[in-house]
Amino acid sequence: MLISAAVCPHPPILVPDLAAGAAPELDDVRAACDEAIGRLGARDADALIVVGGAQDTRAYGAGAYASLRPYGLDWTSPVDPADGCGGEALPLSLTVGCWLLGRHGLAADARYQSVAFDADPDTCLRLGAGLAGSAERVALLVMGDGSACRSEKAPGYLDERAQGYDEGVAHALGKADATALAALDPVVSGELQVAGRAAWQVLAGAATPADHAGAPSAGAASAAALLADEAPYGVGYFVASWSMEGGRTR
């Protein structure tokens, strides 16, 4: 059962040593991520799972490691010595998630699950339900960026639909509206270069029980908070905290 979730973005420049002189521009987002992870109550969970978009959908074993070397920083997470050198590198979304958890001493306690960027909503919802059912008390760290088309300098240039799309996502994350997340259109999301759509739909599937059609029912989260909603480089970055217990955010 899902007891809590944190939603964070995964740009490499979230890591200050990679952002260098631009690091202060993401100070607020970084602080919001730390707050969201602090609210997770991960040490009270039986399973802490990091979910993020990648080229394919798969779970990573204990030997998997995070590395920022492909992005120019000589940082690699520790690998369990029992796994020797046979571990696999995590994709970017999970790597940044591992880095964030490491700031709280939680990285080694986590499981890592990728979801294909182009996975259809039903697949994402079923994956989320499966993750939520994998332990009695599950905490999720969900990694995903919004549209990359928010300005003329954005990676995807300017698309007039991007602002409205991201506003809808921010509202859904701030209200724990799993139904709205489940309804995100994969085609439109792809056109707007949204990296988080599939991961957010995994969260939707984990957060609420499914009805007979396989869609999430509303109203499972007892509290939610949108902690950040910014687009400093023309890419939407959201940070949110969901709690399924106690009628309050942690």
TORFIKE-312448 format. One record per residue (C-alpha): residue number from 1; x, y, z. Coordinates in steps of 0.2 Angstrom, whole numbers. Layout:
// TORFIKE-312448
- n c1 c2 c3
- NUM X Y Z
...
This chain:
// TORFIKE-312448
- n c1 c2 c3
- 1 0 0 0
- 2 6 17 -4
- 3 9 28 11
- 4 18 43 4
- 5 26 50 -12
- 6 38 64 -17
- 7 38 71 -35
- 8 54 79 -41
- 9 62 84 -57
- 10 78 76 -64
- 11 89 89 -74
- 12 107 85 -71
- 13 110 103 -66
- 14 100 100 -51
- 15 117 94 -44
- 16 126 110 -39
- 17 143 104 -45
- 18 136 101 -62
- 19 127 118 -63
- 20 143 127 -57
- 21 139 146 -58
- 22 121 143 -62
- 23 118 132 -47
- 24 109 147 -37
- 25 95 147 -51
- 26 89 130 -45
- 27 92 133 -26
- 28 73 134 -23
- 29 69 118 -33
- 30 83 109 -24
- 31 77 114 -7
- 32 59 109 -12
- 33 66 92 -17
- 34 74 90 0
- 35 58 95 9
- 36 48 83 -1
- 37 60 69 3
- 38 60 74 21
- 39 41 72 21
- 40 42 54 14
- 41 44 46 30
- 42 54 33 21
- 43 61 25 36
- 44 44 21 41
- 45 41 12 25
- 46 44 -6 21
- 47 49 -2 3
- 48 56 14 -4
- 49 55 14 -23
- 50 62 27 -35
- 51 52 28 -52
- 52 58 38 -67
- 53 57 38 -86
- 54 69 29 -97
- 55 70 20 -114
- 56 62 4 -107
- 57 52 -2 -92
- 58 62 -13 -80
- 59 67 -15 -62
- 60 85 -13 -57
- 61 94 -25 -46
- 62 105 -22 -30
- 63 121 -20 -41
- 64 114 -5 -50
- 65 123 11 -48
- 66 121 29 -52
- 67 134 39 -61
- 68 135 57 -67
- 69 151 54 -77
- 70 142 55 -93
- 71 137 73 -88
- 72 154 79 -84
- 73 155 75 -65
- 74 166 62 -57
- 75 152 55 -46
- 76 146 37 -44
- 77 136 30 -31
- 78 143 15 -21
- 79 140 -2 -27
- 80 136 -17 -15
- 81 153 -26 -14
- 82 144 -43 -15
- 83 139 -38 -33
- 84 157 -36 -39
- 85 158 -25 -55
- 86 143 -33 -63
- 87 131 -19 -59
- 88 122 -8 -72
- 89 121 11 -73
- 90 104 18 -69
- 91 96 30 -82
- 92 97 49 -79
- 93 80 50 -70
- 94 84 37 -57
- 95 102 43 -55
- 96 96 60 -50
- 97 84 52 -38
- 98 98 42 -31
- 99 108 58 -29
- 100 94 66 -20
- 101 91 52 -8
- 102 109 51 -4
- 103 108 69 3
- 104 97 61 16
- 105 106 44 18
- 106 93 34 10
- 107 100 29 -7
- 108 106 12 -2
- 109 88 8 5
- 110 79 11 -11
- 111 73 0 -26
- 112 74 7 -43
- 113 61 5 -57
- 114 61 13 -74
- 115 46 16 -85
- 116 47 18 -104
- 117 44 36 -109
- 118 32 30 -122
- 119 23 18 -111
- 120 4 19 -113
- 121 -7 25 -98
- 122 -14 8 -94
- 123 3 0 -93
- 124 9 14 -81
- 125 -7 12 -70
- 126 -4 -6 -69
- 127 14 -4 -65
- 128 10 8 -51
- 129 -3 -3 -43
- 130 9 -17 -43
- 131 23 -7 -35
- 132 10 -1 -22
- 133 5 -19 -18
- 134 23 -25 -17
- 135 25 -21 2
- 136 13 -17 16
- 137 20 1 17
- 138 27 9 1
- 139 35 26 -1
- 140 38 32 -19
- 141 50 45 -26
- 142 44 49 -43
- 143 55 58 -55
- 144 49 68 -70
- 145 51 84 -79
- 146 37 94 -87
- 147 36 102 -104
- 148 52 107 -113
- 149 43 119 -124
- 150 40 134 -112
- 151 51 147 -120
- 152 60 151 -136
- 153 76 146 -127
- 154 69 129 -121
- 155 76 113 -128
- 156 60 110 -138
- 157 57 129 -143
- 158 41 138 -139
- 159 24 129 -140
- 160 9 139 -135
- 161 1 123 -127
- 162 15 120 -115
- 163 10 133 -102
- 164 -7 126 -100
- 165 -1 108 -100
- 166 11 112 -86
- 167 -2 122 -76
- 168 -13 106 -77
- 169 0 95 -71
- 170 5 107 -56
- 171 -13 108 -51
- 172 -15 89 -51
- 173 1 86 -41
- 174 -4 99 -29
- 175 -21 92 -26
- 176 -16 73 -27
- 177 -28 72 -42
- 178 -23 54 -49
- 179 -38 55 -61
- 180 -31 70 -70
- 181 -13 62 -70
- 182 -20 46 -77
- 183 -29 56 -91
- 184 -13 65 -98
- 185 -12 62 -117
- 186 4 52 -122
- 187 3 60 -139
- 188 2 78 -133
- 189 15 74 -119
- 190 27 68 -132
- 191 24 83 -144
- 192 28 94 -129
- 193 44 84 -124
- 194 37 80 -107
- 195 49 68 -98
- 196 38 65 -83
- 197 21 59 -90
- 198 24 40 -88
- 199 31 41 -71
- 200 17 53 -65
- 201 5 40 -72
- 202 14 26 -62
- 203 11 37 -47
- 204 -8 38 -51
- 205 -9 19 -52
- 206 0 17 -35
- 207 -10 31 -26
- 208 -28 25 -29
- 209 -37 8 -31
- 210 -42 4 -48
- 211 -60 3 -54
- 212 -66 -11 -66
- 213 -60 -2 -81
- 214 -42 -1 -74
- 215 -43 18 -71
- 216 -39 25 -54
- 217 -53 31 -43
- 218 -51 48 -35
- 219 -49 53 -17
- 220 -35 41 -10
- 221 -23 54 -4
- 222 -26 62 13
- 223 -15 77 10
- 224 -4 85 -4
- 225 7 100 -7
- 226 14 108 -22
- 227 31 114 -16
- 228 39 121 -32
- 229 33 125 -49
- 230 46 133 -60
- 231 53 134 -77
- 232 70 143 -77
- 233 76 136 -93
- 234 60 134 -102
- 235 57 117 -94
- 236 44 114 -81
- 237 50 108 -64
- 238 38 102 -51
- 239 40 96 -33
- 240 26 89 -23
- 241 23 79 -8
- 242 8 67 -5
- 243 3 58 11
- 244 -9 44 12
- 245 -10 44 31
- 246 -15 55 45
- 247 -24 69 35
- 248 -9 80 34
- 249 7 81 24
- 250 22 75 34
